[in-house]
Amino acid sequence: MSKPVLLVCLLVILIVTSQFEWRQPLVELDTATSSSQKQQQISDREEAVKEKIIISQERHIQRLNELVRSLQLQLLQCKGENKTQNATKSYHINKQFIEVERKQILEG
């Protein structure tokens, strides 16, 4: 081989290897960027799932609060019915007591 051909071959090899070295960091940079994008997507998905869980829990809390209110109303109604029943029983007992006293007064 002649010297000019050898120099051209060396020059081509030098250019190819330098291009390869320059492109490799770009590929690594692209890999780092895509990795960071993937991490961001994963993070965004996690946030979305957390928000859905929080919304679901808030709905459950609202339902439980409604049930508590309903039970409190039922309890108040039961207490009112008990007072009515107790008042009715008390009235009947007082009525019977008065009748017994009247009989005793009339007999006595």
C-alpha positions in Angstrom: 0.0 0.0 0.0 1.1 3.5 -0.7 1.4 6.1 1.9 -1.5 8.3 0.7 -3.9 5.3 0.7 -2.7 4.3 4.1 -3.2 7.9 5.3 -6.7 8.0 3.8 -7.6 4.6 5.5 -6.3 5.9 8.9 -8.2 9.1 8.4 -11.4 7.2 7.7 -10.9 5.0 10.7 -10.2 8.0 12.8 -13.4 9.7 11.6 -15.5 6.6 12.1 -14.2 6.0 15.6 -14.7 9.6 16.6 -18.2 9.6 15.2 -18.9 6.4 17.1 -17.6 8.0 20.3 -19.6 11.1 19.8 -22.8 9.2 19.2 -22.4 6.9 22.1 -22.8 9.7 24.7 -25.9 10.9 22.8 -27.4 7.4 23.0 -26.6 7.4 26.8 -28.2 10.8 27.1 -31.3 9.5 25.2 -31.3 6.5 27.5 -31.1 8.7 30.6 -33.8 11.0 29.2 -36.1 8.0 28.4 -35.4 6.6 31.8 -36.3 9.9 33.4 -39.5 10.0 31.3 -40.4 6.5 32.4 -39.8 7.5 36.1 -42.0 10.5 35.6 -44.7 8.4 34.0 -44.5 5.9 36.9 -44.7 8.8 39.4 -47.7 10.3 37.6 -49.5 6.9 37.6 -48.8 6.5 41.3 -50.2 10.0 42.0 -53.3 9.2 39.9 -53.8 5.9 41.9 -53.4 7.7 45.2 -55.9 10.4 44.2 -58.4 7.7 43.2 -57.9 5.9 46.5 -58.4 9.2 48.4 -61.6 10.0 46.4 -62.9 6.5 47.1 -62.2 6.8 50.8 -64.0 10.2 50.9 -67.0 8.6 49.3 -67.0 5.8 51.9 -66.7 8.4 54.7 -69.7 10.3 53.3 -71.8 7.1 53.1 -70.8 6.2 56.7 -71.7 9.7 57.8 -75.1 9.3 56.1 -75.6 6.0 57.9 -74.7 7.5 61.2 -77.2 10.3 60.7 -79.9 7.8 59.8 -79.2 5.7 62.9 -79.2 8.8 65.1 -82.7 9.7 63.7 -83.9 6.1 64.3 -82.6 6.3 67.8 -84.4 9.5 68.5 -87.6 8.0 67.1 -87.2 4.9 69.4 -86.6 7.1 72.4 -89.7 9.1 71.6 -91.7 5.9 71.2 -90.3 4.6 74.6 -91.3 7.9 76.3 -94.8 7.6 74.8 -95.0 4.0 76.0 -93.7 4.8 79.4 -96.1 7.7 79.7 -99.0 5.4 78.7 -97.9 2.8 81.2 -97.5 5.4 83.9 -100.9 6.7 83.2 -102.5 3.3 83.4 -100.6 2.5 86.7 -101.7 5.9 88.2 -105.3 5.2 87.0 -105.2 1.7 88.7 -103.8 3.2 91.9 -106.5 5.8 92.0 -109.2 3.2 91.5 -107.7 1.0 94.3 -107.7 4.1 96.6 -111.3 4.9 95.7 -112.3 1.3 96.5 -110.5 1.4 99.8 -112.2 4.7 100.7 -115.6 3.4 99.7 -115.1 0.2 101.6 -113.4 1.9 104.5 
